[in-house]
Amino acid sequence: MDYVSALVPPVVMAVFFIGVIRVIVKTQGGANKAKEDAAVDAALARGEGARPASRGTDA
Protein backbone atom coordinates (compact mmCIF):
# COMPACT_ATOMS: atom_id res chain seq x y z
CA MET A 1 0.00 0.00 0.00
CA ASP A 2 2.98 2.32 0.21
CA TYR A 3 3.09 2.57 -3.56
CA VAL A 4 -0.50 3.85 -3.61
CA SER A 5 0.24 6.60 -1.11
CA ALA A 6 3.38 7.47 -3.08
CA LEU A 7 1.47 7.78 -6.39
CA VAL A 8 -1.57 9.74 -5.17
CA PRO A 9 0.04 13.21 -4.81
CA PRO A 10 1.62 13.25 -8.31
CA VAL A 11 -1.61 12.02 -9.88
CA VAL A 12 -3.65 14.68 -8.06
CA MET A 13 -1.20 17.39 -9.12
CA ALA A 14 -1.26 16.18 -12.72
CA VAL A 15 -5.07 16.27 -12.82
CA PHE A 16 -5.10 19.74 -11.31
CA PHE A 17 -2.44 20.95 -13.77
CA ILE A 18 -4.39 19.58 -16.75
CA GLY A 19 -7.51 21.34 -15.47
CA VAL A 20 -5.68 24.66 -15.15
CA ILE A 21 -4.28 24.35 -18.67
CA ARG A 22 -7.74 23.55 -20.06
CA VAL A 23 -9.22 26.64 -18.36
CA ILE A 24 -6.43 28.84 -19.72
CA VAL A 25 -6.89 27.51 -23.26
CA LYS A 26 -10.68 27.85 -23.14
CA THR A 27 -10.56 31.46 -21.95
CA GLN A 28 -8.23 32.59 -24.74
CA GLY A 29 -10.06 34.49 -27.44
CA GLY A 30 -13.81 34.31 -27.62
CA ALA A 31 -16.17 37.12 -26.70
CA ASN A 32 -13.75 38.79 -24.29
CA LYS A 33 -10.82 38.95 -26.71
CA ALA A 34 -11.76 42.36 -28.14
CA LYS A 35 -12.32 43.78 -24.66
CA GLU A 36 -8.99 42.42 -23.40
CA ASP A 37 -7.16 43.71 -26.47
CA ALA A 38 -8.72 47.16 -26.02
CA ALA A 39 -7.62 47.24 -22.37
CA VAL A 40 -4.05 46.32 -23.31
CA ASP A 41 -3.99 48.93 -26.09
CA ALA A 42 -5.27 51.60 -23.68
CA ALA A 43 -2.63 50.68 -21.10
CA LEU A 44 0.11 50.83 -23.73
CA ALA A 45 -1.15 54.21 -24.94
CA ARG A 46 -1.11 55.56 -21.38
CA GLY A 47 2.42 54.23 -20.97
CA GLU A 48 3.58 55.87 -24.18
CA GLY A 49 1.92 59.15 -23.20
CA ALA A 50 3.64 59.18 -19.81
CA ARG A 51 7.15 59.07 -21.29
CA PRO A 52 8.97 62.38 -21.48
CA ALA A 53 9.61 63.73 -24.93
CA SER A 54 13.01 62.72 -26.27
CA ARG A 55 15.43 65.42 -27.29
CA GLY A 56 17.01 65.59 -30.72
CA THR A 57 20.55 65.69 -29.38
CA ASP A 58 22.31 62.40 -28.76
CA ALA A 59 25.58 62.25 -26.86
N, C-alpha and C positions, 0 to 999 in steps of 0.2 A: 504493500500500500504506500510505501514511501515514494515510489515512482509516480503515483497519481498526485500526491501532494506537491511533488516537484514540477509536474507538468501543468498544473492548474493556473498558476500566475502568468506564465508566458502565453497560454491560450487565451486567458481573459484579456491580457493586454493587446494581443493580436486582434481579437474581435473588436475591442474598443477602438484601436487604431484604424481598422478597416471602416468602422462606422464614421469616424471623424473624416476620413478621406472622402467617403461617399457624400457626406453633408457638404464638404467644401466644393466638390465637383458639381453637385446639384445646384448650389447657390451661385455658381458662376454664370454670368449672362442672364438671360430671361428678362422679366419685366423690370427689374431693378437696375439693369445694366446702364441704361441711359441716365438714370438718376445718379448712380455712383460715378459715372464718367463726368457728369456735369459738376458734381461736388469736387472731384479731383481737379478738373480744369479751373474751377473757381479758386481753389486753394493755391494752385500754381500761379494764377494771375495775381493773387494777393501777394504771393512771395516775390514775384517779379516786380510788382509795383513798390514793394518795400525796400528794394535795393537802391542805394544811392547812385546817382548818375555818374557814369565813368567819365573821366577827363580824357581829352585827346592827346595828352602828353604821356608818353611811356618813358620810363627811365632806362 
